[in-house]
Amino acid sequence: MGMPKNLNLFHVFIALLCFSRPRLGTAQGNSSSGNNNNPCESYGVCGPFGSCDPEASPICSCLPGFDPRNSQQWHAGNRTGGCRRRVPLACDQAAAANGTALGCWGRSNK
């Protein structure tokens, strides 16, 4: 069966992001109580393509297939620069076919 044609990486990323974060109004993510000690609730704490887990040490990690954008800052504790893709996207069918780069879904080179 395979993926629907209208599903792309952006939708998958948003779904993962939504389902992996605590929800507002729950015991874990209630910011209205005034006792919010969850550092992951701060916007952009792990930067683009970073994942925040308040139970982990360090709290930030890169998503699979990504590395810290700036290793020096990341290891010094500043992870707001986020992560970058290890293998750049190439919306070129030839590059995707020979395994040198990741292809792009929903795009044709006609």
C-alpha positions as CSV (number, residue, x, y, z in Angstrom):
1,M,0.0,0.0,0.0
2,G,2.5,2.9,0.5
3,M,2.2,6.5,1.5
4,P,-0.6,8.7,0.1
5,K,0.7,11.1,-2.6
6,N,-0.3,14.2,-0.7
7,L,1.7,13.2,2.5
8,N,5.1,14.9,2.7
9,L,7.9,15.2,5.2
10,F,6.5,18.4,6.6
11,H,3.2,16.7,7.5
12,V,5.1,13.8,9.1
13,F,7.4,16.2,11.1
14,I,4.4,18.2,12.3
15,A,2.6,15.0,13.4
16,L,5.7,13.8,15.3
17,L,6.1,17.2,16.9
18,C,2.4,17.4,18.0
19,F,2.3,13.9,19.4
20,S,5.6,14.0,21.3
21,R,5.1,17.2,23.2
22,P,3.1,17.5,26.5
23,R,-0.3,19.0,26.0
24,L,-1.4,22.3,27.6
25,G,-4.0,21.7,30.3
26,T,-2.6,18.3,31.4
27,A,-0.7,17.7,34.6
28,Q,2.6,17.5,32.5
29,G,2.1,20.6,30.4
30,N,-0.1,23.0,32.4
31,S,1.5,26.4,32.1
32,S,-1.3,28.3,33.8
33,S,-0.4,26.8,37.2
34,G,2.7,29.0,37.6
35,N,4.8,26.0,38.5
36,N,6.1,25.3,35.0
37,N,9.6,23.8,35.5
38,N,9.7,22.2,32.1
39,P,12.5,23.8,30.1
40,C,11.1,22.2,26.9
41,E,8.1,24.6,27.1
42,S,10.4,27.5,26.1
43,Y,10.1,28.3,22.4
44,G,13.1,27.1,20.3
45,V,15.1,25.7,23.2
46,C,16.6,22.9,20.9
47,G,16.4,24.8,17.7
48,P,15.3,23.6,14.3
49,F,15.2,19.8,13.9
50,G,16.0,19.4,17.6
51,S,14.0,17.3,20.0
52,C,13.5,18.2,23.7
53,D,13.0,15.7,26.5
54,P,13.0,17.2,30.0
55,E,13.7,13.8,31.4
56,A,17.0,13.3,29.4
57,S,20.4,14.8,30.0
58,P,21.1,16.8,28.0
59,I,17.5,17.7,27.3
60,C,18.2,18.4,23.6
61,S,19.0,15.9,20.9
62,C,18.9,16.0,17.1
63,L,16.2,14.1,15.2
64,P,17.5,10.9,13.4
65,G,19.5,11.8,10.3
66,F,20.5,15.2,11.7
67,D,23.6,16.6,13.5
68,P,24.2,19.7,15.6
69,R,24.4,22.8,13.3
70,N,27.2,24.3,15.4
71,S,29.0,21.6,17.4
72,Q,31.0,24.0,19.6
73,Q,27.9,25.9,20.7
74,W,25.9,22.6,21.1
75,H,28.5,21.0,23.4
76,A,28.9,24.3,25.3
77,G,25.1,24.0,26.2
78,N,23.7,26.5,23.7
79,R,21.5,24.2,21.5
80,T,19.2,27.0,20.1
81,G,21.0,26.8,16.7
82,G,19.4,23.4,16.2
83,C,20.4,20.6,13.9
84,R,21.1,20.2,10.2
85,R,20.5,17.3,7.8
86,R,23.4,14.9,7.4
87,V,22.6,14.2,3.8
88,P,21.2,17.2,1.9
89,L,17.9,16.9,0.1
90,A,18.3,16.7,-3.7
91,C,15.0,16.9,-5.6
92,D,16.8,15.4,-8.5
93,Q,15.7,11.9,-9.5
94,A,19.1,10.9,-10.7
95,A,20.8,11.8,-7.3
96,A,18.0,10.0,-5.4
97,A,18.2,6.9,-7.7
98,N,21.9,6.4,-7.3
99,G,21.8,6.8,-3.6
100,T,23.9,10.0,-3.3
101,A,21.2,12.1,-1.8
102,L,17.7,11.9,-0.4
103,G,14.9,12.5,-2.9
104,C,11.9,14.8,-2.5
105,W,8.4,13.4,-2.3
106,G,5.7,14.7,-4.6
107,R,8.0,16.3,-7.1
108,S,8.7,15.4,-10.6
109,N,11.4,16.7,-12.9
110,K,9.4,17.0,-16.1
